[in-house]
Amino acid sequence: MKTLYKPLSLLVSTLGAVLAGTVFKQVWKRVSGEPDAPNATDRKYTVWQVIAAAAVEGAIFGAVKAAVDRAGAASYEKATGAWPGEE
């Protein structure tokens, strides 16, 4: 039964990444007033702005991934009765 979880997990993770990108973009827009976060090679931003944007993006992606993965595992358990990960 746990092998069935692998393709489901891939789909859930992909959707989580899309959600995390959307959440980060909205947070960045509200905090900075700009539509896009700086890239490491954007000259108009200071090094600290680039690092801060990357740190916020990483934190949001990590939190959303953990929440989505956990919700997927819990839903799988509810549907099949088996926990997909280590117990």
C-alpha positions as CSV (number, residue, x, y, z in Angstrom):
1,M,0.0,0.0,0.0
2,K,2.9,2.4,0.7
3,T,4.1,2.2,-2.9
4,L,0.9,3.8,-3.9
5,Y,1.9,6.8,-1.8
6,K,5.0,7.6,-3.9
7,P,3.2,9.0,-7.0
8,L,0.6,10.7,-4.8
9,S,3.4,12.3,-2.8
10,L,5.1,13.6,-6.0
11,L,1.8,15.2,-7.1
12,V,1.2,16.7,-3.7
13,S,4.8,18.1,-3.5
14,T,4.5,19.7,-6.9
15,L,1.2,21.4,-5.9
16,G,2.9,22.5,-2.7
17,A,5.8,24.1,-4.6
18,V,3.3,26.0,-6.8
19,L,1.4,27.1,-3.6
20,A,4.7,28.1,-1.9
21,G,5.7,30.2,-4.9
22,T,2.4,32.0,-4.9
23,V,2.6,32.7,-1.2
24,F,6.1,34.0,-1.4
25,K,5.3,36.3,-4.3
26,Q,2.3,37.8,-2.3
27,V,4.4,38.2,0.8
28,W,7.2,39.8,-1.2
29,K,4.8,42.2,-2.9
30,R,3.3,43.3,0.4
31,V,6.6,43.7,2.1
32,S,8.6,45.4,-0.6
33,G,5.9,46.9,-2.9
34,E,7.6,45.3,-5.9
35,P,6.1,42.5,-8.0
36,D,9.2,40.3,-8.1
37,A,11.9,39.4,-5.6
38,P,15.5,40.2,-6.5
39,N,17.8,37.7,-8.1
40,A,21.4,37.4,-6.9
41,T,22.6,39.3,-10.0
42,D,20.2,42.2,-9.8
43,R,22.5,45.2,-9.4
44,K,19.8,47.6,-8.0
45,Y,19.5,45.6,-4.8
46,T,22.0,45.5,-1.9
47,V,23.5,42.2,-1.0
48,W,21.5,42.2,2.2
49,Q,18.2,42.6,0.3
50,V,19.1,39.7,-1.9
51,I,20.0,37.5,1.1
52,A,16.9,38.6,3.0
53,A,14.7,37.7,0.0
54,A,16.3,34.3,-0.3
55,A,16.0,33.6,3.4
56,V,12.3,34.5,3.4
57,E,11.7,32.5,0.3
58,G,13.4,29.5,1.8
59,A,11.5,29.7,5.0
60,I,8.2,30.0,3.2
61,F,9.0,27.1,0.9
62,G,10.1,24.9,3.8
63,A,7.0,25.7,5.9
64,V,4.6,25.1,3.0
65,K,6.3,21.9,1.9
66,A,6.1,20.5,5.5
67,A,2.5,21.5,5.8
68,V,1.5,20.0,2.4
69,D,3.5,16.8,2.9
70,R,2.0,16.3,6.4
71,A,-1.5,16.9,5.1
72,G,-0.9,14.5,2.3
73,A,0.3,11.8,4.6
74,A,-2.6,12.3,7.0
75,S,-5.1,12.2,4.1
76,Y,-3.4,9.0,2.8
77,E,-3.7,7.4,6.3
78,K,-7.3,8.4,6.5
79,A,-8.1,6.9,3.1
80,T,-6.0,3.7,3.5
81,G,-5.5,3.2,7.2
82,A,-1.7,3.0,6.7
83,W,0.8,5.8,7.6
84,P,3.0,6.3,4.6
85,G,6.2,7.2,6.5
86,E,8.1,6.0,9.5
87,E,6.0,5.5,12.6
